[in-house]
Structures are given as structure tokens and as C-alpha cells.
Amino acid sequence: MNANKIRMCYSCEMLANLPYSMPLKIESTDLDALGHVNNVVYLRWVQEVAASHWELLSKTLPPSDAVWVVLRHEIDYLKAAQPSDNLVAKTWVGATDGLRSVRHVHIETASGALLAKTQTTWCLVDGSTGQVRRMSKAVLDLLKGL
């Protein structure tokens, strides 16, 4: 295997199962009546980090009109984020089959304190018909880190 192939594999396919990190910025509009980050904001961050990770992973795939949609969110709020916190979202791909893919996200402080953990089940939908679409072998292999 040549060096370019090794680099491509490490930078894309193998990254599906490794944590991908994205810094988060708390805006004043993100705060609730108690001065903590509102729970809905955590879900926005989950979707943003998932989209960012997918954008990185899918660079090696041909263009597609398929769109990822959420089937289920599970979130455990462990500790409130404060306006002064420096936060990071870490995500990785979990169990994946031809129709569904589970993605895990941890919201942490920069020092590593876990504030929230989520598990989201996603499926691919055909962008033109709105119908659920089975993942191609290339997408499935990418998400499974093969």
C-alpha cells in the first residue's frame, strides 16, 4: 500500500471510530433563565458536530443528494455549562447497519469535565423523494472504519 493510500485511510475511513473534536462557543442567546446553557442548545451542538464530522469523512465519496436525518436523540445532562466555560464537542460513529447509524457525542469542558453525553440514531433520506435510503457499501464501509 502506498503512502498516499495510507494517509487517505487514516484521515477519512479510520476517523469514523476515533473521536472528532470541535470547539463550541457559548453565546448570550444560548443561556436560559438560570444563566446556564439551555438544553436545546446542546442538541444544536450535537447536530453541528455531527455535520462537521460527516463533512470531513465524506470528502472521499462521490457527490450525493442524500441527507442525514435524526430518528432518535438520547441525551444525559450531567452538569450545567456556564457562560465562562470553554467547551468542546467530541463525536464518533457507533453501531451502523444499512439503514441506521448511531453517533455518540460528549460535550466537555476544555479541562475534560463531561457535561452531557448523547447517542443519536440517524438514517439517510433521498433528497429528492424524502424516502429512507439504504446506505451504499462505500458509506457503510466508511462509517464502520473499513
RAMO-V698690 format. One record per backbone hydrogen bond with DSSP energy under -1.0 kcal/mol. CO is the residue of the C=O (numbers start at 0). NH is the residue of the N-H. Records with the same first field share a line. If there is no record, write none. Layout:
CO: NH + NH
This chain:
1: 5
2: 6
3: 7
4: 8
5: 9
6: 10
7: 11
8: 13
12: 15
15: 92
19: 90
21: 88
26: 29
27: 30
29: 37
31: 34
35: 31
37: 40
38: 42
39: 43
40: 44
41: 45
42: 46
43: 47
44: 48
45: 49
46: 50
47: 51
48: 52
49: 53
50: 54
51: 55
52: 56
53: 57
55: 58
57: 60
66: 124
68: 122
71: 120
73: 118
75: 116
80: 36
81: 84
85: 109
86: 23
87: 107
88: 21
89: 105
90: 19
91: 103
94: 101
97: 134
99: 96
100: 121
101: 93
102: 119
103: 91
104: 117
105: 89
106: 114 + 115
107: 87
108: 111
112: 108
114: 77 + 78
115: 106
116: 75
117: 104
118: 73
119: 102
120: 70 + 71
121: 100
122: 68
123: 132
124: 66
125: 129
130: 125
135: 139
136: 140
137: 141
138: 142
139: 143
140: 145
